[in-house]
């Protein structure tokens, strides 16, 4: 697993996770900037990671990043909406 990264030029958060063969594959979220908020437009995991829990671990890293940077998350992606609803401990970073 790589470190969580914000790629502001691409307006993307990204992190890599090992698939079942040990190859590092990405999970990413595209976002829009709205002041101190980040609108989460789309979350996607490489097909080899689907069902492995990597996207959930990525979302936790994203929410932790938002908290550390004092950002608010506005989820538009259905996966981000559902994940944040299942994790009320991150209500402080959710709009």
LODREN-294937 format. One record per atom (N, C-alpha, C, O): residue number from 1; residue in three letters; x, y, z; atom name. Coordinates in nm, 4 decimals. Example, Ala and Ser with C-alpha at 12.3 -4.5 7.8 and 13.67 -1.06 7.14 Angstrom:
LODREN-294937
<1, "ALA", <1.3190, -0.5690, 0.7800>, "N"> <1, "ALA", <1.2300, -0.4500, 0.7800>, "CA"> <1, "ALA", <1.3200, -0.3300, 0.7800>, "C"> <1, "ALA", <1.4236, -0.3319, 0.8465>, "O"> <2, "SER", <1.2850, -0.2250, 0.7080>, "N"> <2, "SER", <1.3670, -0.1060, 0.7140>, "CA"> <2, "SER", <1.2900, 0.0030, 0.7870>, "C"> <2, "SER", <1.3409, 0.1138, 0.8039>, "O"> 
***
This chain:
LODREN-294937
<1, "UNK", <0.0842, -0.1172, 0.0000>, "N"> <1, "UNK", <0.0000, 0.0000, 0.0000>, "CA"> <1, "UNK", <0.0889, 0.1238, 0.0000>, "C"> <1, "UNK", <0.1838, 0.1340, 0.0778>, "O"> <2, "UNK", <0.0569, 0.2164, -0.0876>, "N"> <2, "UNK", <0.1319, 0.3416, -0.0937>, "CA"> <2, "UNK", <0.0642, 0.4451, -0.0038>, "C"> <2, "UNK", <-0.0457, 0.4238, 0.0476>, "O"> <3, "UNK", <0.1326, 0.5560, 0.0131>, "N"> <3, "UNK", <0.0768, 0.6665, 0.0899>, "CA"> <3, "UNK", <-0.0375, 0.7315, 0.0112>, "C"> <3, "UNK", <-0.0350, 0.7355, -0.1118>, "O"> <4, "UNK", <-0.1357, 0.7813, 0.0828>, "N"> <4, "UNK", <-0.2442, 0.8582, 0.0242>, "CA"> <4, "UNK", <-0.1865, 0.9870, -0.0332>, "C"> <4, "UNK", <-0.1062, 1.0540, 0.0316>, "O"> <5, "UNK", <-0.2280, 1.0216, -0.1559>, "N"> <5, "UNK", <-0.1746, 1.1421, -0.2196>, "CA"> <5, "UNK", <-0.2870, 1.2295, -0.2727>, "C"> <5, "UNK", <-0.3879, 1.1808, -0.3238>, "O"> <6, "UNK", <-0.2667, 1.3592, -0.2592>, "N"> <6, "UNK", <-0.3521, 1.4576, -0.3245>, "CA"> <6, "UNK", <-0.2747, 1.5052, -0.4465>, "C"> <6, "UNK", <-0.1617, 1.5525, -0.4340>, "O"> <7, "UNK", <-0.3340, 1.4931, -0.5629>, "N"> <7, "UNK", <-0.2739, 1.5380, -0.6883>, "CA"> <7, "UNK", <-0.3547, 1.6588, -0.7364>, "C"> <7, "UNK", <-0.4395, 1.6454, -0.8246>, "O"> <8, "UNK", <-0.3285, 1.7779, -0.6781>, "N"> <8, "UNK", <-0.4139, 1.8939, -0.7060>, "CA"> <8, "UNK", <-0.4189, 1.9356, -0.8528>, "C"> <8, "UNK", <-0.5226, 1.9841, -0.8980>, "O"> <9, "UNK", <-0.3132, 1.9188, -0.9270>, "N"> <9, "UNK", <-0.3146, 1.9558, -1.0687>, "CA"> <9, "UNK", <-0.4159, 1.8703, -1.1461>, "C"> <9, "UNK", <-0.4746, 1.9159, -1.2443>, "O"> <10, "UNK", <-0.4354, 1.7472, -1.1011>, "N"> <10, "UNK", <-0.5310, 1.6561, -1.1640>, "CA"> <10, "UNK", <-0.6665, 1.6552, -1.0942>, "C"> <10, "UNK", <-0.7614, 1.5926, -1.1414>, "O"> <11, "UNK", <-0.6744, 1.7261, -0.9799>, "N"> <11, "UNK", <-0.7936, 1.7226, -0.8942>, "CA"> <11, "UNK", <-0.8338, 1.5782, -0.8671>, "C"> <11, "UNK", <-0.9455, 1.5342, -0.8942>, "O"> <12, "UNK", <-0.7355, 1.5075, -0.8120>, "N"> <12, "UNK", <-0.7541, 1.3645, -0.7863>, "CA"> <12, "UNK", <-0.6807, 1.3268, -0.6583>, "C"> <12, "UNK", <-0.5693, 1.3726, -0.6328>, "O"> <13, "UNK", <-0.7453, 1.2424, -0.5784>, "N"> <13, "UNK", <-0.6801, 1.1744, -0.4673>, "CA"> <13, "UNK", <-0.6490, 1.0343, -0.5170>, "C"> <13, "UNK", <-0.7261, 0.9776, -0.5944>, "O"> <14, "UNK", <-0.5370, 0.9775, -0.4735>, "N"> <14, "UNK", <-0.4996, 0.8448, -0.5218>, "CA"> <14, "UNK", <-0.4177, 0.7701, -0.4182>, "C"> <14, "UNK", <-0.3442, 0.8301, -0.3398>, "O"> <15, "UNK", <-0.4316, 0.6394, -0.4191>, "N"> <15, "UNK", <-0.3530, 0.5509, -0.3332>, "CA"> <15, "UNK", <-0.3473, 0.4149, -0.4020>, "C"> <15, "UNK", <-0.4428, 0.3731, -0.4674>, "O"> <16, "UNK", <-0.2344, 0.3468, -0.3864>, "N"> <16, "UNK", <-0.2189, 0.2151, -0.4464>, "CA"> <16, "UNK", <-0.2273, 0.1083, -0.3381>, "C"> <16, "UNK", <-0.1855, 0.1286, -0.2242>, "O"> <17, "UNK", <-0.2828, -0.0062, -0.3773>, "N"> <17, "UNK", <-0.2962, -0.1217, -0.2898>, "CA"> <17, "UNK", <-0.2540, -0.2461, -0.3679>, "C"> <17, "UNK", <-0.2712, -0.2519, -0.4896>, "O"> <18, "UNK", <-0.1997, -0.3438, -0.2993>, "N"> <18, "UNK", <-0.1583, -0.4681, -0.3643>, "CA"> <18, "UNK", <-0.2807, -0.5533, -0.3951>, "C"> <18, "UNK", <-0.3676, -0.5728, -0.3102>, "O"> <19, "UNK", <-0.2861, -0.6039, -0.5185>, "N"> <19, "UNK", <-0.3925, -0.6970, -0.5524>, "CA"> <19, "UNK", <-0.3537, -0.8359, -0.5011>, "C"> <19, "UNK", <-0.2527, -0.8499, -0.4321>, "O"> <20, "UNK", <-0.4310, -0.9365, -0.5332>, "N"> <20, "UNK", <-0.4050, -1.0708, -0.4794>, "CA"> <20, "UNK", <-0.2746, -1.1321, -0.5304>, "C"> <20, "UNK", <-0.2252, -1.2292, -0.4732>, "O"> <21, "UNK", <-0.2185, -1.0756, -0.6381>, "N"> <21, "UNK", <-0.0905, -1.1257, -0.6888>, "CA"> <21, "UNK", <0.0277, -1.0421, -0.6382>, "C"> <21, "UNK", <0.1434, -1.0720, -0.6677>, "O"> <22, "UNK", <-0.0038, -0.9353, -0.5604>, "N"> <22, "UNK", <0.1020, -0.8501, -0.5068>, "CA"> <22, "UNK", <0.1338, -0.7279, -0.5906>, "C"> <22, "UNK", <0.2194, -0.6478, -0.5531>, "O"> <23, "UNK", <0.0658, -0.7122, -0.7039>, "N"> <23, "UNK", <0.0883, -0.5965, -0.7903>, "CA"> <23, "UNK", <0.0125, -0.4762, -0.7336>, "C"> <23, "UNK", <-0.1048, -0.4869, -0.6976>, "O"> <24, "UNK", <0.0807, -0.3622, -0.7263>, "N"> <24, "UNK", <0.0181, -0.2396, -0.6765>, "CA"> <24, "UNK", <-0.0761, -0.1828, -0.7817>, "C"> <24, "UNK", <-0.0378, -0.1617, -0.8967>, "O"> <25, "UNK", <-0.1995, -0.1586, -0.7401>, "N"> <25, "UNK", <-0.3038, -0.1065, -0.8295>, "CA"> <25, "UNK", <-0.3691, 0.0160, -0.7647>, "C"> <25, "UNK", <-0.3741, 0.0239, -0.6420>, "O"> <26, "UNK", <-0.4189, 0.1111, -0.8431>, "N"> <26, "UNK", <-0.4729, 0.2344, -0.7847>, "CA"> <26, "UNK", <-0.6204, 0.2285, -0.7458>, "C"> <26, "UNK", <-0.7012, 0.1566, -0.8046>, "O"> <27, "UNK", <-0.6506, 0.3081, -0.6437>, "N"> <27, "UNK", <-0.7870, 0.3506, -0.6133>, "CA"> <27, "UNK", <-0.7793, 0.5029, -0.6173>, "C"> <27, "UNK", <-0.6839, 0.5611, -0.5658>, "O"> <28, "UNK", <-0.8786, 0.5681, -0.6781>, "N"> <28, "UNK", <-0.8712, 0.7127, -0.6890>, "CA"> <28, "UNK", <-1.0098, 0.7747, -0.6747>, "C"> <28, "UNK", <-1.1127, 0.7086, -0.6892>, "O"> <29, "UNK", <-1.0077, 0.9045, -0.6455>, "N"> <29, "UNK", <-1.1298, 0.9843, -0.6403>, "CA"> <29, "UNK", <-1.1032, 1.1154, -0.7126>, "C"> <29, "UNK", <-1.0091, 1.1877, -0.6798>, "O"> <30, "UNK", <-1.1856, 1.1447, -0.8096>, "N"> <30, "UNK", <-1.1798, 1.2744, -0.8758>, "CA"> <30, "UNK", <-1.2631, 1.3718, -0.7948>, "C"> <30, "UNK", <-1.3684, 1.3356, -0.7424>, "O"> <31, "UNK", <-1.2159, 1.4958, -0.7844>, "N"> <31, "UNK", <-1.2878, 1.5938, -0.7037>, "CA"> <31, "UNK", <-1.2892, 1.7303, -0.7696>, "C"> <31, "UNK", <-1.2081, 1.7605, -0.8572>, "O"> <32, "UNK", <-1.3840, 1.8122, -0.7248>, "N"> <32, "UNK", <-1.3916, 1.9536, -0.7620>, "CA"> <32, "UNK", <-1.3665, 2.0338, -0.6354>, "C"> <32, "UNK", <-1.4016, 1.9913, -0.5253>, "O"> <33, "UNK", <-1.3052, 2.1501, -0.6524>, "N"> <33, "UNK", <-1.2760, 2.2380, -0.5395>, "CA"> <33, "UNK", <-1.3891, 2.3392, -0.5261>, "C"> <33, "UNK", <-1.4278, 2.4053, -0.6225>, "O"> <34, "UNK", <-1.4403, 2.3493, -0.4052>, "N"> <34, "UNK", <-1.5427, 2.4487, -0.3740>, "CA"> <34, "UNK", <-1.5026, 2.5149, -0.2424>, "C"> <34, "UNK", <-1.5529, 2.4784, -0.1361>, "O"> <35, "UNK", <-1.4121, 2.6119, -0.2499>, "N"> <35, "UNK", <-1.3595, 2.6766, -0.1290>, "CA"> <35, "UNK", <-1.2806, 2.5769, -0.0460>, "C"> <35, "UNK", <-1.1848, 2.5165, -0.0941>, "O"> <36, "UNK", <-1.3216, 2.5603, 0.0789>, "N"> <36, "UNK", <-1.2558, 2.4641, 0.1685>, "CA"> <36, "UNK", <-1.3228, 2.3267, 0.1621>, "C"> <36, "UNK", <-1.2994, 2.2418, 0.2481>, "O"> <37, "UNK", <-1.4046, 2.3055, 0.0615>, "N"> <37, "UNK", <-1.4719, 2.1770, 0.0433>, "CA"> <37, "UNK", <-1.4177, 2.1070, -0.0804>, "C"> <37, "UNK", <-1.3700, 2.1702, -0.1747>, "O"> <38, "UNK", <-1.4266, 1.9761, -0.0770>, "N"> <38, "UNK", <-1.3933, 1.8941, -0.1926>, "CA"> <38, "UNK", <-1.5166, 1.8130, -0.2293>, "C"> <38, "UNK", <-1.5664, 1.7332, -0.1499>, "O"> <39, "UNK", <-1.5644, 1.8348, -0.3497>, "N"> <39, "UNK", <-1.6799, 1.7613, -0.4009>, "CA"> <39, "UNK", <-1.6265, 1.6313, -0.4601>, "C"> <39, "UNK", <-1.5533, 1.6334, -0.5590>, "O"> <40, "UNK", <-1.6625, 1.5195, -0.4004>, "N"> <40, "UNK", <-1.6139, 1.3891, -0.4469>, "CA"> <40, "UNK", <-1.7042, 1.3447, -0.5615>, "C"> <40, "UNK", <-1.8182, 1.3030, -0.5410>, "O"> <41, "UNK", <-1.6498, 1.3550, -0.6829>, "N"> <41, "UNK", <-1.7274, 1.3306, -0.8037>, "CA"> <41, "UNK", <-1.7344, 1.1831, -0.8413>, "C"> <41, "UNK", <-1.8358, 1.1357, -0.8926>, "O"> <42, "UNK", <-1.6267, 1.1120, -0.8156>, "N"> <42, "UNK", <-1.6186, 0.9737, -0.8631>, "CA"> <42, "UNK", <-1.5104, 0.9007, -0.7847>, "C"> <42, "UNK", <-1.3991, 0.9515, -0.7705>, "O"> <43, "UNK", <-1.5415, 0.7839, -0.7346>, "N"> <43, "UNK", <-1.4428, 0.6969, -0.6693>, "CA"> <43, "UNK", <-1.4369, 0.5692, -0.7518>, "C"> <43, "UNK", <-1.5397, 0.5122, -0.7882>, "O"> <44, "UNK", <-1.3152, 0.5257, -0.7805>, "N"> <44, "UNK", <-1.3001, 0.4031, -0.8598>, "CA"> <44, "UNK", <-1.1786, 0.3251, -0.8139>, "C"> <44, "UNK", <-1.0756, 0.3823, -0.7783>, "O"> <45, "UNK", <-1.1925, 0.1945, -0.8152>, "N"> <45, "UNK", <-1.0818, 0.1038, -0.7843>, "CA"> <45, "UNK", <-1.0461, 0.0273, -0.9114>, "C"> <45, "UNK", <-1.1328, -0.0056, -0.9923>, "O"> <46, "UNK", <-0.9173, -0.0001, -0.9271>, "N"> <46, "UNK", <-0.8746, -0.0851, -1.0382>, "CA"> <46, "UNK", <-0.9548, -0.2151, -1.0299>, "C"> <46, "UNK", <-0.9800, -0.2639, -0.9197>, "O"> <47, "UNK", <-0.9955, -0.2724, -1.1439>, "N"> <47, "UNK", <-1.0764, -0.3946, -1.1418>, "CA"> <47, "UNK", <-1.0171, -0.5082, -1.0572>, "C"> <47, "UNK", <-1.0920, -0.5848, -0.9967>, "O"> <48, "UNK", <-0.8855, -0.5197, -1.0524>, "N"> <48, "UNK", <-0.8231, -0.6277, -0.9749>, "CA"> <48, "UNK", <-0.8407, -0.6085, -0.8240>, "C"> <48, "UNK", <-0.8183, -0.7017, -0.7468>, "O"> <49, "UNK", <-0.8804, -0.4892, -0.7820>, "N"> <49, "UNK", <-0.8986, -0.4615, -0.6384>, "CA"> <49, "UNK", <-1.0441, -0.4706, -0.5944>, "C"> <49, "UNK", <-1.0715, -0.4705, -0.4744>, "O"> <50, "UNK", <-1.1357, -0.4782, -0.6860>, "N"> <50, "UNK", <-1.2769, -0.4767, -0.6501>, "CA"> <50, "UNK", <-1.3108, -0.5963, -0.5620>, "C"> <50, "UNK", <-1.2732, -0.7099, -0.5907>, "O"> <51, "UNK", <-1.3829, -0.5673, -0.4539>, "N"> <51, "UNK", <-1.4203, -0.6712, -0.3584>, "CA"> <51, "UNK", <-1.3146, -0.6999, -0.2532>, "C"> <51, "UNK", <-1.3343, -0.7862, -0.1677>, "O"> <52, "UNK", <-1.2020, -0.6281, -0.2583>, "N"> <52, "UNK", <-1.0918, -0.6549, -0.1652>, "CA"> <52, "UNK", <-1.0941, -0.5644, -0.0417>, "C"> <52, "UNK", <-1.0173, -0.5865, 0.0519>, "O"> <53, "UNK", <-1.1806, -0.4633, -0.0401>, "N"> <53, "UNK", <-1.1835, -0.3677, 0.0700>, "CA"> <53, "UNK", <-1.0898, -0.2503, 0.0498>, "C"> <53, "UNK", <-1.0829, -0.1617, 0.1350>, "O"> <54, "UNK", <-1.0175, -0.2478, -0.0615>, "N"> <54, "UNK", <-0.9227, -0.1388, -0.0872>, "CA"> <54, "UNK", <-0.9945, -0.0042, -0.0975>, "C"> <54, "UNK", <-0.9447, 0.0960, -0.0463>, "O"> <55, "UNK", <-1.1096, -0.0004, -0.1624>, "N"> <55, "UNK", <-1.1819, 0.1262, -0.1767>, "CA"> <55, "UNK", <-1.2255, 0.1798, -0.0408>, "C"> <55, "UNK", <-1.2231, 0.3008, -0.0184>, "O"> <56, "UNK", <-1.2649, 0.0923, 0.0488>, "N"> <56, "UNK", <-1.3029, 0.1353, 0.1834>, "CA"> <56, "UNK", <-1.1827, 0.1902, 0.2597>, "C"> <56, "UNK", <-1.1936, 0.2928, 0.3269>, "O"> <57, "UNK", <-1.0702, 0.1236, 0.2501>, "N"> <57, "UNK", <-0.9480, 0.1736, 0.3161>, "CA"> <57, "UNK", <-0.9066, 0.3083, 0.2558>, "C"> <57, "UNK", <-0.8606, 0.3970, 0.3276>, "O"> <58, "UNK", <-0.9228, 0.3231, 0.1248>, "N"> <58, "UNK", <-0.8947, 0.4492, 0.0584>, "CA"> <58, "UNK", <-0.9869, 0.5595, 0.1104>, "C"> <58, "UNK", <-0.9407, 0.6698, 0.1396>, "O"> <59, "UNK", <-1.1161, 0.5311, 0.1221>, "N"> <59, "UNK", <-1.2105, 0.6311, 0.1714>, "CA"> <59, "UNK", <-1.1770, 0.6733, 0.3142>, "C"> <59, "UNK", <-1.1930, 0.7899, 0.3503>, "O"> <60, "UNK", <-1.1308, 0.5793, 0.3944>, "N"> <60, "UNK", <-1.0896, 0.6158, 0.5302>, "CA"> <60, "UNK", <-0.9707, 0.7109, 0.5249>, "C"> <60, "UNK", <-0.9669, 0.8096, 0.5984>, "O"> <61, "UNK", <-0.8733, 0.6820, 0.4384>, "N"> <61, "UNK", <-0.7577, 0.7708, 0.4234>, "CA"> <61, "UNK", <-0.8011, 0.9075, 0.3716>, "C"> <61, "UNK", <-0.7475, 1.0098, 0.4142>, "O"> <62, "UNK", <-0.8975, 0.9101, 0.2803>, "N"> <62, "UNK", <-0.9472, 1.0362, 0.2264>, "CA"> <62, "UNK", <-1.0151, 1.1175, 0.3371>, "C"> <62, "UNK", <-0.9911, 1.2377, 0.3489>, "O"> <63, "UNK", <-1.0987, 1.0537, 0.4172>, "N"> <63, "UNK", <-1.1672, 1.1239, 0.5261>, "CA"> <63, "UNK", <-1.0671, 1.1718, 0.6316>, "C"> <63, "UNK", <-1.0814, 1.2820, 0.6847>, "O"> <64, "UNK", <-0.9665, 1.0906, 0.6620>, "N"> <64, "UNK", <-0.8625, 1.1327, 0.7565>, "CA"> <64, "UNK", <-0.7857, 1.2531, 0.7021>, "C"> <64, "UNK", <-0.7526, 1.3452, 0.7766>, "O"> <65, "UNK", <-0.7576, 1.2516, 0.5720>, "N"> <65, "UNK", <-0.6895, 1.3638, 0.5079>, "CA"> <65, "UNK", <-0.7748, 1.4909, 0.5186>, "C"> <65, "UNK", <-0.7241, 1.5977, 0.5529>, "O"> <66, "UNK", <-0.9033, 1.4783, 0.4894>, "N"> <66, "UNK", <-0.9929, 1.5937, 0.4979>, "CA"> <66, "UNK", <-0.9934, 1.6507, 0.6396>, "C"> <66, "UNK", <-0.9887, 1.7724, 0.6580>, "O"> <67, "UNK", <-0.9990, 1.5640, 0.7380>, "N"> <67, "UNK", <-0.9981, 1.6093, 0.8778>, "CA"> <67, "UNK", <-0.8675, 1.6820, 0.9096>, "C"> <67, "UNK", <-0.8693, 1.7893, 0.9700>, "O"> <68, "UNK", <-0.7557, 1.6248, 0.8698>, "N"> <68, "UNK", <-0.6249, 1.6843, 0.8991>, "CA"> <68, "UNK", <-0.6072, 1.8192, 0.8299>, "C"> <68, "UNK", <-0.5442, 1.9097, 0.8845>, "O"> <69, "UNK", <-0.6626, 1.8321, 0.7105>, "N"> <69, "UNK", <-0.6495, 1.9558, 0.6325>, "CA"> <69, "UNK", <-0.7635, 2.0542, 0.6570>, "C"> <69, "UNK", <-0.7680, 2.1619, 0.5975>, "O"> <70, "UNK", <-0.8566, 2.0153, 0.7465>, "N"> <70, "UNK", <-0.9734, 2.0988, 0.7780>, "CA"> <70, "UNK", <-1.0587, 2.1265, 0.6533>, "C"> <70, "UNK", <-1.1030, 2.2388, 0.6290>, "O"> <71, "UNK", <-1.0794, 2.0213, 0.5769>, "N"> <71, "UNK", <-1.1627, 2.0287, 0.4565>, "CA"> <71, "UNK", <-1.2968, 1.9622, 0.4835>, "C"> <71, "UNK", <-1.3089, 1.8763, 0.5708>, "O"> <72, "UNK", <-1.3957, 2.0028, 0.4082>, "N"> <72, "UNK", <-1.5270, 1.9397, 0.4128>, "CA"> <72, "UNK", <-1.5434, 1.8571, 0.2853>, "C"> <72, "UNK", <-1.5036, 1.8998, 0.1769>, "O"> <73, "UNK", <-1.6016, 1.7400, 0.2997>, "N"> <73, "UNK", <-1.6282, 1.6541, 0.1838>, "CA"> <73, "UNK", <-1.7753, 1.6642, 0.1462>, "C"> <73, "UNK", <-1.8638, 1.6545, 0.2312>, "O"> <74, "UNK", <-1.7993, 1.6837, 0.0176>, "N"> <74, "UNK", <-1.9352, 1.6846, -0.0371>, "CA"> <74, "UNK", <-1.9429, 1.5669, -0.1339>, "C"> <74, "UNK", <-1.8979, 1.5777, -0.2480>, "O"> <75, "UNK", <-1.9993, 1.4549, -0.0895>, "N"> <75, "UNK", <-2.0008, 1.3370, -0.1768>, "CA"> <75, "UNK", <-2.1109, 1.3450, -0.2828>, "C"> <75, "UNK", <-2.2277, 1.3674, -0.2512>, "O"> <76, "UNK", <-2.0718, 1.3264, -0.4085>, "N"> <76, "UNK", <-2.1675, 1.3146, -0.5189>, "CA"> <76, "UNK", <-2.1687, 1.1716, -0.5716>, "C"> <76, "UNK", <-2.2713, 1.1235, -0.6196>, "O"> <77, "UNK", <-2.0580, 1.1059, -0.5629>, "N"> <77, "UNK", <-2.0452, 0.9667, -0.6075>, "CA"> <77, "UNK", <-2.1256, 0.8770, -0.5130>, "C"> <77, "UNK", <-2.1185, 0.8931, -0.3911>, "O"> <78, "UNK", <-2.2009, 0.7841, -0.5681>, "N"> <78, "UNK", <-2.2850, 0.6975, -0.4852>, "CA"> <78, "UNK", <-2.2021, 0.6154, -0.3859>, "C"> <78, "UNK", <-2.2473, 0.5904, -0.2742>, "O"> <79, "UNK", <-2.0822, 0.5734, -0.4252>, "N"> <79, "UNK", <-1.9994, 0.4965, -0.3325>, "CA"> <79, "UNK", <-1.9564, 0.5840, -0.2150>, "C"> <79, "UNK", <-1.9624, 0.5404, -0.1000>, "O"> <80, "UNK", <-1.9129, 0.7076, -0.2427>, "N"> <80, "UNK", <-1.8711, 0.7983, -0.1353>, "CA"> <80, "UNK", <-1.9883, 0.8312, -0.0439>, "C"> <80, "UNK", <-1.9716, 0.8355, 0.0780>, "O"> <81, "UNK", <-2.1058, 0.8544, -0.1000>, "N"> <81, "UNK", <-2.2253, 0.8815, -0.0195>, "CA"> <81, "UNK", <-2.2510, 0.7645, 0.0745>, "C"> <81, "UNK", <-2.2678, 0.7836, 0.1949>, "O"> <82, "UNK", <-2.2539, 0.6437, 0.0196>, "N"> <82, "UNK", <-2.2831, 0.5244, 0.1000>, "CA"> <82, "UNK", <-2.1759, 0.5019, 0.2061>, "C"> <82, "UNK", <-2.2089, 0.4709, 0.3206>, "O"> <83, "UNK", <-2.0491, 0.5167, 0.1708>, "N"> <83, "UNK", <-1.9410, 0.4931, 0.2664>, "CA"> <83, "UNK", <-1.9502, 0.5921, 0.3825>, "C"> <83, "UNK", <-1.9383, 0.5531, 0.4986>, "O"> <84, "UNK", <-1.9712, 0.7183, 0.3515>, "N"> <84, "UNK", <-1.9795, 0.8194, 0.4579>, "CA"> <84, "UNK", <-2.1024, 0.7986, 0.5460>, "C"> <84, "UNK", <-2.0962, 0.8271, 0.6656>, "O"> <85, "UNK", <-2.2122, 0.7507, 0.4920>, "N"> <85, "UNK", <-2.3304, 0.7192, 0.5738>, "CA"> <85, "UNK", <-2.3019, 0.6024, 0.6686>, "C"> <85, "UNK", <-2.3514, 0.6000, 0.7813>, "O"> <86, "UNK", <-2.2222, 0.5060, 0.6227>, "N"> <86, "UNK", <-2.1888, 0.3905, 0.7071>, "CA"> <86, "UNK", <-2.0827, 0.4233, 0.8117>, "C"> <86, "UNK", <-2.0579, 0.3423, 0.9011>, "O"> <87, "UNK", <-2.0196, 0.5404, 0.8023>, "N"> <87, "UNK", <-1.9121, 0.5781, 0.8938>, "CA"> <87, "UNK", <-1.9429, 0.7132, 0.9580>, "C"> <87, "UNK", <-1.8821, 0.8144, 0.9231>, "O"> <88, "UNK", <-2.0378, 0.7145, 1.0522>, "N"> <88, "UNK", <-2.0772, 0.8410, 1.1158>, "CA"> <88, "UNK", <-1.9647, 0.9072, 1.1946>, "C"> <88, "UNK", <-1.9760, 1.0240, 1.2319>, "O"> <89, "UNK", <-1.8568, 0.8345, 1.2201>, "N"> <89, "UNK", <-1.7421, 0.8946, 1.2898>, "CA"> <89, "UNK", <-1.6746, 1.0024, 1.2048>, "C"> <89, "UNK", <-1.5900, 1.0769, 1.2542>, "O"> <90, "UNK", <-1.7124, 1.0104, 1.0766>, "N"> <90, "UNK", <-1.6588, 1.1137, 0.9885>, "CA"> <90, "UNK", <-1.7627, 1.2215, 0.9566>, "C"> <90, "UNK", <-1.7468, 1.2955, 0.8595>, "O"> <91, "UNK", <-1.8670, 1.2306, 1.0360>, "N"> <91, "UNK", <-1.9704, 1.3323, 1.0148>, "CA"> <91, "UNK", <-1.9135, 1.4735, 1.0226>, "C"> <91, "UNK", <-1.9669, 1.5658, 0.9610>, "O"> <92, "UNK", <-1.8055, 1.4904, 1.0982>, "N"> <92, "UNK", <-1.7463, 1.6243, 1.1128>, "CA"> <92, "UNK", <-1.6810, 1.6748, 0.9846>, "C"> <92, "UNK", <-1.6554, 1.7946, 0.9723>, "O"> <93, "UNK", <-1.6537, 1.5871, 0.8898>, "N"> <93, "UNK", <-1.5924, 1.6302, 0.7626>, "CA"> <93, "UNK", <-1.6892, 1.6192, 0.6447>, "C"> <93, "UNK", <-1.6510, 1.6423, 0.5299>, "O"> <94, "UNK", <-1.8136, 1.5841, 0.6734>, "N"> <94, "UNK", <-1.9116, 1.5640, 0.5674>, "CA"> <94, "UNK", <-2.0116, 1.6786, 0.5653>, "C"> <94, "UNK", <-2.0654, 1.7175, 0.6689>, "O"> <95, "UNK", <-2.0360, 1.7323, 0.4457>, "N"> <95, "UNK", <-2.1353, 1.8405, 0.4320>, "CA"> <95, "UNK", <-2.2735, 1.7808, 0.4230>, "C"> <95, "UNK", <-2.3717, 1.8541, 0.4111>, "O"> 
***
